[in-house]
Amino acid sequence: AHKRGMYDCAFCRTPCPDNDADTLAMIQARVAKNDPVAINHLGEKFHVGLGLKKDVRKAIKLWKEAAELGSVRALFSLGNAFASG
C-alpha cells in the first residue's frame, strides 16, 4: 500500500496517527470490535513493551484470544513465547 502512496489505516482508511497515544487508541478501537489482527498486534506491543508497560501475561492472554478468533500469527507468537519460557 505504501508503494502506491496509501498511508492510511488498512482497516478504516483514516489517516494514521502521528503519536503513540492516538495509535494505541486506534488499535484498542479495533480490539473492541474483536479484530484478531488488532488483538495480536496489541499482544505484540505488550510483549515487547513498545508504548506500553511490558506485560508478558497480558500478551499471552491477548494472543490466546486472537488465536481463538483465527489469527495464525497469534498462534506463532504463542508458540515462540512458550518455547522461550
Distance bins in CASP14 RR format, pairs under 12 A and 6 or more apart:
PFRMAT RR
TARGET T0000
AUTHOR 0000-0000-0000
RMODE 2
METHOD distances of the structure
MODEL  1
1 7 1 0 0 1 0 0 0 0 0 0 0
1 8 0 0 0 0 1 0 0 0 0 0 0
1 9 0 0 0 0 0 1 0 0 0 0 0
1 10 1 0 0 1 0 0 0 0 0 0 0
1 11 0 0 0 0 0 1 0 0 0 0 0
1 13 0 0 0 0 0 1 0 0 0 0 0
1 16 0 0 0 0 0 1 0 0 0 0 0
2 8 0 0 0 0 0 1 0 0 0 0 0
2 10 0 0 0 0 0 1 0 0 0 0 0
2 16 0 0 0 0 0 1 0 0 0 0 0
6 13 0 0 0 0 1 0 0 0 0 0 0
6 15 0 0 0 0 0 1 0 0 0 0 0
6 16 0 0 0 0 0 1 0 0 0 0 0
7 13 0 0 0 0 0 1 0 0 0 0 0
7 14 0 0 0 0 0 1 0 0 0 0 0
7 15 1 0 0 1 0 0 0 0 0 0 0
7 16 1 0 0 1 0 0 0 0 0 0 0
7 17 0 0 0 0 0 1 0 0 0 0 0
7 18 0 0 0 0 0 1 0 0 0 0 0
8 14 1 0 0 1 0 0 0 0 0 0 0
8 15 1 0 1 0 0 0 0 0 0 0 0
8 16 1 0 0 1 0 0 0 0 0 0 0
8 17 0 0 0 0 0 1 0 0 0 0 0
8 26 0 0 0 0 0 1 0 0 0 0 0
9 15 1 0 0 1 0 0 0 0 0 0 0
9 16 1 0 1 0 0 0 0 0 0 0 0
9 17 0 0 0 0 1 0 0 0 0 0 0
9 22 0 0 0 0 0 1 0 0 0 0 0
9 23 0 0 0 0 1 0 0 0 0 0 0
9 25 0 0 0 0 0 1 0 0 0 0 0
9 26 1 0 0 1 0 0 0 0 0 0 0
9 27 0 0 0 0 1 0 0 0 0 0 0
9 29 0 0 0 0 0 1 0 0 0 0 0
9 30 0 0 0 0 1 0 0 0 0 0 0
9 35 0 0 0 0 0 1 0 0 0 0 0
9 37 0 0 0 0 0 1 0 0 0 0 0
9 38 0 0 0 0 0 1 0 0 0 0 0
10 16 0 0 0 0 1 0 0 0 0 0 0
10 26 0 0 0 0 0 1 0 0 0 0 0
10 30 0 0 0 0 0 1 0 0 0 0 0
10 35 0 0 0 0 0 1 0 0 0 0 0
10 37 0 0 0 0 1 0 0 0 0 0 0
10 38 0 0 0 0 0 1 0 0 0 0 0
10 41 0 0 0 0 0 1 0 0 0 0 0
11 26 0 0 0 0 1 0 0 0 0 0 0
11 27 0 0 0 0 1 0 0 0 0 0 0
11 29 0 0 0 0 1 0 0 0 0 0 0
11 30 1 0 0 1 0 0 0 0 0 0 0
11 31 0 0 0 0 0 1 0 0 0 0 0
11 33 0 0 0 0 1 0 0 0 0 0 0
11 35 1 0 0 1 0 0 0 0 0 0 0
11 36 0 0 0 0 0 1 0 0 0 0 0
11 37 0 0 0 0 1 0 0 0 0 0 0
11 38 1 0 0 1 0 0 0 0 0 0 0
11 41 0 0 0 0 0 1 0 0 0 0 0
12 26 0 0 0 0 1 0 0 0 0 0 0
12 27 0 0 0 0 0 1 0 0 0 0 0
12 29 0 0 0 0 1 0 0 0 0 0 0
12 30 0 0 0 0 1 0 0 0 0 0 0
12 33 0 0 0 0 0 1 0 0 0 0 0
12 35 0 0 0 0 0 1 0 0 0 0 0
12 38 0 0 0 0 0 1 0 0 0 0 0
13 26 0 0 0 0 0 1 0 0 0 0 0
14 22 0 0 0 0 0 1 0 0 0 0 0
14 23 0 0 0 0 0 1 0 0 0 0 0
14 25 0 0 0 0 0 1 0 0 0 0 0
14 26 1 0 0 1 0 0 0 0 0 0 0
14 29 0 0 0 0 0 1 0 0 0 0 0
14 30 0 0 0 0 0 1 0 0 0 0 0
15 22 0 0 0 0 0 1 0 0 0 0 0
15 23 0 0 0 0 0 1 0 0 0 0 0
15 26 0 0 0 0 0 1 0 0 0 0 0
16 22 0 0 0 0 1 0 0 0 0 0 0
16 23 1 0 0 1 0 0 0 0 0 0 0
16 26 1 0 0 1 0 0 0 0 0 0 0
16 27 0 0 0 0 0 1 0 0 0 0 0
17 23 1 0 1 0 0 0 0 0 0 0 0
17 24 0 0 0 0 1 0 0 0 0 0 0
17 25 1 0 0 1 0 0 0 0 0 0 0
17 26 1 0 0 1 0 0 0 0 0 0 0
17 27 0 0 0 0 1 0 0 0 0 0 0
17 29 0 0 0 0 0 1 0 0 0 0 0
18 26 0 0 0 0 0 1 0 0 0 0 0
19 25 0 0 0 0 1 0 0 0 0 0 0
19 26 0 0 0 0 0 1 0 0 0 0 0
19 51 0 0 0 0 0 1 0 0 0 0 0
20 26 0 0 0 0 0 1 0 0 0 0 0
20 27 0 0 0 0 0 1 0 0 0 0 0
20 45 0 0 0 0 1 0 0 0 0 0 0
20 49 0 0 0 0 0 1 0 0 0 0 0
20 50 0 0 0 0 1 0 0 0 0 0 0
20 51 1 0 1 0 0 0 0 0 0 0 0
20 52 0 0 0 0 1 0 0 0 0 0 0
21 27 0 0 0 0 0 1 0 0 0 0 0
21 28 0 0 0 0 0 1 0 0 0 0 0
21 51 0 0 0 0 1 0 0 0 0 0 0
21 52 0 0 0 0 0 1 0 0 0 0 0
22 28 0 0 0 0 0 1 0 0 0 0 0
22 29 0 0 0 0 0 1 0 0 0 0 0
23 29 0 0 0 0 0 1 0 0 0 0 0
23 30 0 0 0 0 0 1 0 0 0 0 0
23 38 0 0 0 0 0 1 0 0 0 0 0
23 41 0 0 0 0 0 1 0 0 0 0 0
23 42 0 0 0 0 0 1 0 0 0 0 0
23 45 0 0 0 0 1 0 0 0 0 0 0
23 50 0 0 0 0 0 1 0 0 0 0 0
23 51 0 0 0 0 1 0 0 0 0 0 0
23 52 0 0 0 0 0 1 0 0 0 0 0
24 30 0 0 0 0 0 1 0 0 0 0 0
24 31 0 0 0 0 0 1 0 0 0 0 0
24 38 0 0 0 0 0 1 0 0 0 0 0
24 41 0 0 0 0 0 1 0 0 0 0 0
24 42 0 0 0 0 1 0 0 0 0 0 0
24 43 0 0 0 0 0 1 0 0 0 0 0
24 45 1 0 0 1 0 0 0 0 0 0 0
24 46 0 0 0 0 0 1 0 0 0 0 0
24 49 0 0 0 0 0 1 0 0 0 0 0
24 50 0 0 0 0 1 0 0 0 0 0 0
24 51 1 0 0 1 0 0 0 0 0 0 0
24 52 1 0 0 1 0 0 0 0 0 0 0
25 31 0 0 0 0 0 1 0 0 0 0 0
25 32 0 0 0 0 0 1 0 0 0 0 0
25 38 0 0 0 0 0 1 0 0 0 0 0
25 42 0 0 0 0 0 1 0 0 0 0 0
26 32 0 0 0 0 0 1 0 0 0 0 0
26 33 0 0 0 0 0 1 0 0 0 0 0
26 35 0 0 0 0 0 1 0 0 0 0 0
26 38 0 0 0 0 1 0 0 0 0 0 0
26 41 0 0 0 0 0 1 0 0 0 0 0
26 42 0 0 0 0 0 1 0 0 0 0 0
27 33 0 0 0 0 0 1 0 0 0 0 0
27 35 0 0 0 0 1 0 0 0 0 0 0
27 37 0 0 0 0 1 0 0 0 0 0 0
27 38 1 0 1 0 0 0 0 0 0 0 0
27 39 0 0 0 0 1 0 0 0 0 0 0
27 40 0 0 0 0 0 1 0 0 0 0 0
27 41 1 0 1 0 0 0 0 0 0 0 0
27 42 1 0 1 0 0 0 0 0 0 0 0
27 43 0 0 0 0 1 0 0 0 0 0 0
27 44 0 0 0 0 0 1 0 0 0 0 0
27 45 1 0 0 1 0 0 0 0 0 0 0
27 46 0 0 0 0 0 1 0 0 0 0 0
27 50 0 0 0 0 0 1 0 0 0 0 0
27 51 0 0 0 0 0 1 0 0 0 0 0
27 52 0 0 0 0 0 1 0 0 0 0 0
27 62 0 0 0 0 0 1 0 0 0 0 0
28 35 0 0 0 0 0 1 0 0 0 0 0
28 38 0 0 0 0 1 0 0 0 0 0 0
28 39 0 0 0 0 0 1 0 0 0 0 0
28 41 0 0 0 0 0 1 0 0 0 0 0
28 42 1 0 0 1 0 0 0 0 0 0 0
28 43 0 0 0 0 0 1 0 0 0 0 0
28 45 0 0 0 0 0 1 0 0 0 0 0
28 46 0 0 0 0 0 1 0 0 0 0 0
28 52 0 0 0 0 0 1 0 0 0 0 0
28 62 0 0 0 0 0 1 0 0 0 0 0
29 35 0 0 0 0 1 0 0 0 0 0 0
29 38 0 0 0 0 1 0 0 0 0 0 0
29 39 0 0 0 0 0 1 0 0 0 0 0
29 42 0 0 0 0 0 1 0 0 0 0 0
30 36 0 0 0 0 1 0 0 0 0 0 0
30 37 1 0 0 1 0 0 0 0 0 0 0
30 38 1 1 0 0 0 0 0 0 0 0 0
30 39 0 0 0 0 1 0 0 0 0 0 0
30 40 0 0 0 0 0 1 0 0 0 0 0
30 41 0 0 0 0 1 0 0 0 0 0 0
30 42 0 0 0 0 1 0 0 0 0 0 0
30 66 0 0 0 0 0 1 0 0 0 0 0
30 69 0 0 0 0 0 1 0 0 0 0 0
31 37 0 0 0 0 1 0 0 0 0 0 0
31 38 1 0 1 0 0 0 0 0 0 0 0
31 39 1 0 1 0 0 0 0 0 0 0 0
31 40 0 0 0 0 1 0 0 0 0 0 0
31 41 0 0 0 0 1 0 0 0 0 0 0
31 42 1 0 1 0 0 0 0 0 0 0 0
31 43 0 0 0 0 1 0 0 0 0 0 0
31 45 0 0 0 0 0 1 0 0 0 0 0
31 46 0 0 0 0 0 1 0 0 0 0 0
31 58 0 0 0 0 0 1 0 0 0 0 0
31 61 0 0 0 0 0 1 0 0 0 0 0
31 62 0 0 0 0 1 0 0 0 0 0 0
31 65 0 0 0 0 1 0 0 0 0 0 0
31 66 0 0 0 0 1 0 0 0 0 0 0
31 69 0 0 0 0 0 1 0 0 0 0 0
32 38 0 0 0 0 1 0 0 0 0 0 0
32 39 0 0 0 0 1 0 0 0 0 0 0
32 42 0 0 0 0 0 1 0 0 0 0 0
33 39 0 0 0 0 1 0 0 0 0 0 0
33 69 0 0 0 0 0 1 0 0 0 0 0
34 40 0 0 0 0 0 1 0 0 0 0 0
34 62 0 0 0 0 0 1 0 0 0 0 0
34 65 0 0 0 0 1 0 0 0 0 0 0
34 66 0 0 0 0 1 0 0 0 0 0 0
34 68 0 0 0 0 1 0 0 0 0 0 0
34 69 1 0 0 1 0 0 0 0 0 0 0
34 70 0 0 0 0 0 1 0 0 0 0 0
34 71 0 0 0 0 0 1 0 0 0 0 0
35 41 0 0 0 0 1 0 0 0 0 0 0
35 42 0 0 0 0 1 0 0 0 0 0 0
35 62 0 0 0 0 0 1 0 0 0 0 0
35 65 0 0 0 0 0 1 0 0 0 0 0
35 66 0 0 0 0 1 0 0 0 0 0 0
35 69 0 0 0 0 1 0 0 0 0 0 0
35 70 0 0 0 0 0 1 0 0 0 0 0
35 71 0 0 0 0 1 0 0 0 0 0 0
35 74 0 0 0 0 0 1 0 0 0 0 0
36 42 0 0 0 0 0 1 0 0 0 0 0
36 43 0 0 0 0 0 1 0 0 0 0 0
36 62 0 0 0 0 0 1 0 0 0 0 0
36 63 0 0 0 0 1 0 0 0 0 0 0
36 64 0 0 0 0 0 1 0 0 0 0 0
36 65 0 0 0 0 1 0 0 0 0 0 0
36 66 1 0 1 0 0 0 0 0 0 0 0
36 67 1 0 0 1 0 0 0 0 0 0 0
36 68 0 0 0 0 1 0 0 0 0 0 0
36 69 1 1 0 0 0 0 0 0 0 0 0
36 70 1 0 1 0 0 0 0 0 0 0 0
36 71 1 1 0 0 0 0 0 0 0 0 0
36 72 0 0 0 0 1 0 0 0 0 0 0
36 73 0 0 0 0 1 0 0 0 0 0 0
36 74 1 0 0 1 0 0 0 0 0 0 0
36 75 0 0 0 0 0 1 0 0 0 0 0
36 77 0 0 0 0 0 1 0 0 0 0 0
37 43 0 0 0 0 0 1 0 0 0 0 0
37 44 0 0 0 0 0 1 0 0 0 0 0
37 62 0 0 0 0 0 1 0 0 0 0 0
37 66 1 0 0 1 0 0 0 0 0 0 0
37 69 0 0 0 0 1 0 0 0 0 0 0
37 70 0 0 0 0 1 0 0 0 0 0 0
37 71 1 0 0 1 0 0 0 0 0 0 0
37 72 0 0 0 0 0 1 0 0 0 0 0
37 73 1 0 0 1 0 0 0 0 0 0 0
37 74 0 0 0 0 1 0 0 0 0 0 0
38 44 0 0 0 0 0 1 0 0 0 0 0
38 45 0 0 0 0 0 1 0 0 0 0 0
38 62 0 0 0 0 1 0 0 0 0 0 0
38 65 0 0 0 0 0 1 0 0 0 0 0
38 66 0 0 0 0 1 0 0 0 0 0 0
38 69 0 0 0 0 0 1 0 0 0 0 0
38 71 0 0 0 0 1 0 0 0 0 0 0
38 73 0 0 0 0 0 1 0 0 0 0 0
38 74 0 0 0 0 0 1 0 0 0 0 0
39 45 0 0 0 0 0 1 0 0 0 0 0
39 46 0 0 0 0 0 1 0 0 0 0 0
39 58 0 0 0 0 0 1 0 0 0 0 0
39 59 0 0 0 0 0 1 0 0 0 0 0
39 61 0 0 0 0 1 0 0 0 0 0 0
39 62 1 0 1 0 0 0 0 0 0 0 0
39 63 1 0 0 1 0 0 0 0 0 0 0
39 64 0 0 0 0 1 0 0 0 0 0 0
39 65 1 0 1 0 0 0 0 0 0 0 0
39 66 1 1 0 0 0 0 0 0 0 0 0
39 67 0 0 0 0 1 0 0 0 0 0 0
39 68 0 0 0 0 1 0 0 0 0 0 0
39 69 1 0 0 1 0 0 0 0 0 0 0
39 70 0 0 0 0 0 1 0 0 0 0 0
39 71 1 0 0 1 0 0 0 0 0 0 0
39 73 0 0 0 0 0 1 0 0 0 0 0
39 74 1 0 0 1 0 0 0 0 0 0 0
39 77 0 0 0 0 0 1 0 0 0 0 0
40 46 0 0 0 0 0 1 0 0 0 0 0
40 47 0 0 0 0 0 1 0 0 0 0 0
40 59 0 0 0 0 1 0 0 0 0 0 0
40 60 0 0 0 0 0 1 0 0 0 0 0
40 61 0 0 0 0 0 1 0 0 0 0 0
40 62 1 0 0 1 0 0 0 0 0 0 0
40 63 1 0 0 1 0 0 0 0 0 0 0
40 64 0 0 0 0 0 1 0 0 0 0 0
40 65 0 0 0 0 1 0 0 0 0 0 0
40 66 1 0 1 0 0 0 0 0 0 0 0
40 67 0 0 0 0 1 0 0 0 0 0 0
40 68 0 0 0 0 0 1 0 0 0 0 0
40 69 0 0 0 0 1 0 0 0 0 0 0
40 70 0 0 0 0 1 0 0 0 0 0 0
40 71 1 0 1 0 0 0 0 0 0 0 0
40 72 0 0 0 0 1 0 0 0 0 0 0
40 73 1 0 1 0 0 0 0 0 0 0 0
40 74 1 0 1 0 0 0 0 0 0 0 0
40 75 0 0 0 0 1 0 0 0 0 0 0
40 76 0 0 0 0 1 0 0 0 0 0 0
40 77 1 0 0 1 0 0 0 0 0 0 0
40 78 0 0 0 0 1 0 0 0 0 0 0
41 47 0 0 0 0 0 1 0 0 0 0 0
41 48 0 0 0 0 0 1 0 0 0 0 0
41 50 0 0 0 0 0 1 0 0 0 0 0
41 52 0 0 0 0 0 1 0 0 0 0 0
41 59 0 0 0 0 0 1 0 0 0 0 0
41 62 0 0 0 0 1 0 0 0 0 0 0
41 63 0 0 0 0 0 1 0 0 0 0 0
41 66 0 0 0 0 1 0 0 0 0 0 0
41 71 0 0 0 0 1 0 0 0 0 0 0
41 73 0 0 0 0 1 0 0 0 0 0 0
41 74 0 0 0 0 1 0 0 0 0 0 0
41 77 0 0 0 0 0 1 0 0 0 0 0
42 48 0 0 0 0 0 1 0 0 0 0 0
42 49 0 0 0 0 0 1 0 0 0 0 0
42 50 0 0 0 0 0 1 0 0 0 0 0
42 51 0 0 0 0 0 1 0 0 0 0 0
42 52 0 0 0 0 1 0 0 0 0 0 0
42 55 0 0 0 0 0 1 0 0 0 0 0
42 58 0 0 0 0 1 0 0 0 0 0 0
42 59 0 0 0 0 1 0 0 0 0 0 0
42 61 0 0 0 0 0 1 0 0 0 0 0
42 62 1 0 1 0 0 0 0 0 0 0 0
42 63 0 0 0 0 1 0 0 0 0 0 0
42 65 0 0 0 0 1 0 0 0 0 0 0
42 66 0 0 0 0 1 0 0 0 0 0 0
42 71 0 0 0 0 0 1 0 0 0 0 0
42 74 0 0 0 0 0 1 0 0 0 0 0
42 77 0 0 0 0 0 1 0 0 0 0 0
43 49 0 0 0 0 1 0 0 0 0 0 0
43 50 0 0 0 0 0 1 0 0 0 0 0
43 51 0 0 0 0 0 1 0 0 0 0 0
43 52 0 0 0 0 1 0 0 0 0 0 0
43 54 0 0 0 0 0 1 0 0 0 0 0
43 55 0 0 0 0 1 0 0 0 0 0 0
43 56 0 0 0 0 1 0 0 0 0 0 0
43 57 0 0 0 0 0 1 0 0 0 0 0
43 58 1 0 0 1 0 0 0 0 0 0 0
43 59 1 0 1 0 0 0 0 0 0 0 0
43 60 0 0 0 0 1 0 0 0 0 0 0
43 61 0 0 0 0 1 0 0 0 0 0 0
43 62 1 0 1 0 0 0 0 0 0 0 0
43 63 1 0 1 0 0 0 0 0 0 0 0
43 64 0 0 0 0 0 1 0 0 0 0 0
43 65 0 0 0 0 1 0 0 0 0 0 0
43 66 1 0 0 1 0 0 0 0 0 0 0
43 67 0 0 0 0 0 1 0 0 0 0 0
43 71 0 0 0 0 0 1 0 0 0 0 0
43 73 0 0 0 0 0 1 0 0 0 0 0
43 74 0 0 0 0 1 0 0 0 0 0 0
43 77 1 0 0 1 0 0 0 0 0 0 0
43 78 0 0 0 0 0 1 0 0 0 0 0
43 81 0 0 0 0 1 0 0 0 0 0 0
44 50 0 0 0 0 1 0 0 0 0 0 0
44 51 0 0 0 0 0 1 0 0 0 0 0
44 52 0 0 0 0 0 1 0 0 0 0 0
44 54 0 0 0 0 0 1 0 0 0 0 0
44 55 0 0 0 0 0 1 0 0 0 0 0
44 56 0 0 0 0 0 1 0 0 0 0 0
44 58 0 0 0 0 0 1 0 0 0 0 0
44 59 1 0 0 1 0 0 0 0 0 0 0
44 60 0 0 0 0 0 1 0 0 0 0 0
44 62 0 0 0 0 1 0 0 0 0 0 0
44 63 0 0 0 0 1 0 0 0 0 0 0
44 66 0 0 0 0 0 1 0 0 0 0 0
44 71 0 0 0 0 0 1 0 0 0 0 0
44 73 0 0 0 0 1 0 0 0 0 0 0
44 74 0 0 0 0 1 0 0 0 0 0 0
44 76 0 0 0 0 0 1 0 0 0 0 0
44 77 1 0 0 1 0 0 0 0 0 0 0
44 78 0 0 0 0 0 1 0 0 0 0 0
44 80 0 0 0 0 0 1 0 0 0 0 0
44 81 0 0 0 0 0 1 0 0 0 0 0
45 51 1 0 0 1 0 0 0 0 0 0 0
45 52 1 0 1 0 0 0 0 0 0 0 0
45 53 0 0 0 0 0 1 0 0 0 0 0
45 54 0 0 0 0 1 0 0 0 0 0 0
45 55 0 0 0 0 1 0 0 0 0 0 0
45 56 0 0 0 0 0 1 0 0 0 0 0
45 58 0 0 0 0 1 0 0 0 0 0 0
45 59 0 0 0 0 1 0 0 0 0 0 0
45 62 0 0 0 0 1 0 0 0 0 0 0
45 63 0 0 0 0 0 1 0 0 0 0 0
45 77 0 0 0 0 0 1 0 0 0 0 0
46 52 1 0 1 0 0 0 0 0 0 0 0
46 53 0 0 0 0 1 0 0 0 0 0 0
46 54 1 0 0 1 0 0 0 0 0 0 0
46 55 1 0 1 0 0 0 0 0 0 0 0
46 56 1 0 0 1 0 0 0 0 0 0 0
46 57 0 0 0 0 1 0 0 0 0 0 0
46 58 1 0 1 0 0 0 0 0 0 0 0
46 59 1 0 1 0 0 0 0 0 0 0 0
46 60 0 0 0 0 1 0 0 0 0 0 0
46 61 0 0 0 0 1 0 0 0 0 0 0
46 62 1 0 0 1 0 0 0 0 0 0 0
46 63 0 0 0 0 1 0 0 0 0 0 0
46 77 0 0 0 0 0 1 0 0 0 0 0
46 81 0 0 0 0 0 1 0 0 0 0 0
47 53 0 0 0 0 0 1 0 0 0 0 0
47 54 1 0 0 1 0 0 0 0 0 0 0
47 55 0 0 0 0 1 0 0 0 0 0 0
47 56 1 0 0 1 0 0 0 0 0 0 0
47 57 0 0 0 0 0 1 0 0 0 0 0
47 58 0 0 0 0 1 0 0 0 0 0 0
47 59 1 1 0 0 0 0 0 0 0 0 0
47 60 0 0 0 0 1 0 0 0 0 0 0
47 61 0 0 0 0 0 1 0 0 0 0 0
47 62 0 0 0 0 1 0 0 0 0 0 0
47 63 0 0 0 0 1 0 0 0 0 0 0
47 74 0 0 0 0 0 1 0 0 0 0 0
47 77 1 0 0 1 0 0 0 0 0 0 0
47 78 0 0 0 0 0 1 0 0 0 0 0
47 79 0 0 0 0 0 1 0 0 0 0 0
47 80 0 0 0 0 1 0 0 0 0 0 0
47 81 1 0 0 1 0 0 0 0 0 0 0
47 84 0 0 0 0 0 1 0 0 0 0 0
48 54 1 0 0 1 0 0 0 0 0 0 0
48 55 0 0 0 0 0 1 0 0 0 0 0
48 56 0 0 0 0 1 0 0 0 0 0 0
48 59 0 0 0 0 1 0 0 0 0 0 0
48 77 0 0 0 0 0 1 0 0 0 0 0
48 81 0 0 0 0 0 1 0 0 0 0 0
49 55 1 0 0 1 0 0 0 0 0 0 0
49 56 0 0 0 0 1 0 0 0 0 0 0
49 58 0 0 0 0 0 1 0 0 0 0 0
49 59 0 0 0 0 1 0 0 0 0 0 0
50 59 0 0 0 0 0 1 0 0 0 0 0
52 58 0 0 0 0 1 0 0 0 0 0 0
52 59 0 0 0 0 1 0 0 0 0 0 0
52 62 0 0 0 0 0 1 0 0 0 0 0
53 59 0 0 0 0 0 1 0 0 0 0 0
55 61 0 0 0 0 1 0 0 0 0 0 0
55 62 0 0 0 0 1 0 0 0 0 0 0
56 62 0 0 0 0 0 1 0 0 0 0 0
56 63 0 0 0 0 0 1 0 0 0 0 0
56 77 0 0 0 0 0 1 0 0 0 0 0
56 78 0 0 0 0 0 1 0 0 0 0 0
56 80 0 0 0 0 0 1 0 0 0 0 0
56 81 1 0 0 1 0 0 0 0 0 0 0
56 82 0 0 0 0 0 1 0 0 0 0 0
56 84 0 0 0 0 0 1 0 0 0 0 0
56 85 0 0 0 0 1 0 0 0 0 0 0
57 63 0 0 0 0 0 1 0 0 0 0 0
57 64 0 0 0 0 0 1 0 0 0 0 0
57 81 0 0 0 0 0 1 0 0 0 0 0
58 64 0 0 0 0 0 1 0 0 0 0 0
58 65 0 0 0 0 0 1 0 0 0 0 0
58 81 0 0 0 0 0 1 0 0 0 0 0
59 65 0 0 0 0 0 1 0 0 0 0 0
59 66 0 0 0 0 0 1 0 0 0 0 0
59 74 0 0 0 0 0 1 0 0 0 0 0
59 77 1 0 0 1 0 0 0 0 0 0 0
59 78 0 0 0 0 1 0 0 0 0 0 0
59 80 0 0 0 0 0 1 0 0 0 0 0
59 81 1 0 0 1 0 0 0 0 0 0 0
59 82 0 0 0 0 0 1 0 0 0 0 0
60 66 0 0 0 0 0 1 0 0 0 0 0
60 67 0 0 0 0 0 1 0 0 0 0 0
60 74 0 0 0 0 1 0 0 0 0 0 0
60 75 0 0 0 0 0 1 0 0 0 0 0
60 77 0 0 0 0 1 0 0 0 0 0 0
60 78 1 0 0 1 0 0 0 0 0 0 0
60 79 0 0 0 0 1 0 0 0 0 0 0
60 80 0 0 0 0 0 1 0 0 0 0 0
60 81 1 0 1 0 0 0 0 0 0 0 0
60 82 0 0 0 0 1 0 0 0 0 0 0
60 84 0 0 0 0 0 1 0 0 0 0 0
60 85 0 0 0 0 0 1 0 0 0 0 0
61 67 0 0 0 0 0 1 0 0 0 0 0
61 68 0 0 0 0 0 1 0 0 0 0 0
61 74 0 0 0 0 0 1 0 0 0 0 0
61 77 0 0 0 0 0 1 0 0 0 0 0
61 78 0 0 0 0 0 1 0 0 0 0 0
61 81 0 0 0 0 0 1 0 0 0 0 0
62 68 0 0 0 0 0 1 0 0 0 0 0
62 69 0 0 0 0 0 1 0 0 0 0 0
62 71 0 0 0 0 0 1 0 0 0 0 0
62 73 0 0 0 0 0 1 0 0 0 0 0
62 74 1 0 0 1 0 0 0 0 0 0 0
62 77 0 0 0 0 1 0 0 0 0 0 0
62 78 0 0 0 0 1 0 0 0 0 0 0
62 81 0 0 0 0 0 1 0 0 0 0 0
63 69 0 0 0 0 0 1 0 0 0 0 0
63 70 0 0 0 0 0 1 0 0 0 0 0
63 71 1 0 0 1 0 0 0 0 0 0 0
63 72 0 0 0 0 0 1 0 0 0 0 0
63 73 0 0 0 0 1 0 0 0 0 0 0
63 74 1 0 1 0 0 0 0 0 0 0 0
63 75 1 0 0 1 0 0 0 0 0 0 0
63 76 0 0 0 0 1 0 0 0 0 0 0
63 77 1 0 1 0 0 0 0 0 0 0 0
63 78 1 0 1 0 0 0 0 0 0 0 0
63 79 0 0 0 0 1 0 0 0 0 0 0
63 80 0 0 0 0 1 0 0 0 0 0 0
63 81 1 0 0 1 0 0 0 0 0 0 0
63 82 0 0 0 0 0 1 0 0 0 0 0
64 70 0 0 0 0 0 1 0 0 0 0 0
64 71 0 0 0 0 0 1 0 0 0 0 0
64 74 1 0 0 1 0 0 0 0 0 0 0
64 75 0 0 0 0 1 0 0 0 0 0 0
64 77 0 0 0 0 0 1 0 0 0 0 0
64 78 1 0 0 1 0 0 0 0 0 0 0
64 79 0 0 0 0 0 1 0 0 0 0 0
64 81 0 0 0 0 0 1 0 0 0 0 0
64 82 0 0 0 0 0 1 0 0 0 0 0
65 71 0 0 0 0 1 0 0 0 0 0 0
65 74 1 0 0 1 0 0 0 0 0 0 0
65 75 0 0 0 0 0 1 0 0 0 0 0
65 77 0 0 0 0 0 1 0 0 0 0 0
65 78 0 0 0 0 0 1 0 0 0 0 0
66 72 0 0 0 0 1 0 0 0 0 0 0
66 73 1 0 0 1 0 0 0 0 0 0 0
66 74 1 1 0 0 0 0 0 0 0 0 0
66 75 0 0 0 0 1 0 0 0 0 0 0
66 76 0 0 0 0 0 1 0 0 0 0 0
66 77 0 0 0 0 1 0 0 0 0 0 0
66 78 0 0 0 0 1 0 0 0 0 0 0
67 73 0 0 0 0 1 0 0 0 0 0 0
67 74 1 0 1 0 0 0 0 0 0 0 0
67 75 1 0 1 0 0 0 0 0 0 0 0
67 76 0 0 0 0 1 0 0 0 0 0 0
67 77 0 0 0 0 1 0 0 0 0 0 0
67 78 1 0 0 1 0 0 0 0 0 0 0
67 79 0 0 0 0 1 0 0 0 0 0 0
67 81 0 0 0 0 0 1 0 0 0 0 0
68 74 0 0 0 0 1 0 0 0 0 0 0
68 75 0 0 0 0 1 0 0 0 0 0 0
68 78 0 0 0 0 0 1 0 0 0 0 0
69 75 0 0 0 0 0 1 0 0 0 0 0
70 76 0 0 0 0 0 1 0 0 0 0 0
71 77 0 0 0 0 1 0 0 0 0 0 0
71 78 0 0 0 0 1 0 0 0 0 0 0
72 78 0 0 0 0 0 1 0 0 0 0 0
72 79 0 0 0 0 0 1 0 0 0 0 0
73 79 0 0 0 0 0 1 0 0 0 0 0
73 80 0 0 0 0 0 1 0 0 0 0 0
74 80 0 0 0 0 0 1 0 0 0 0 0
74 81 0 0 0 0 0 1 0 0 0 0 0
75 81 0 0 0 0 0 1 0 0 0 0 0
75 82 0 0 0 0 0 1 0 0 0 0 0
76 82 0 0 0 0 0 1 0 0 0 0 0
76 83 0 0 0 0 0 1 0 0 0 0 0
77 83 0 0 0 0 0 1 0 0 0 0 0
77 84 0 0 0 0 0 1 0 0 0 0 0
78 84 0 0 0 0 0 1 0 0 0 0 0
78 85 0 0 0 0 0 1 0 0 0 0 0
79 85 0 0 0 0 1 0 0 0 0 0 0
END
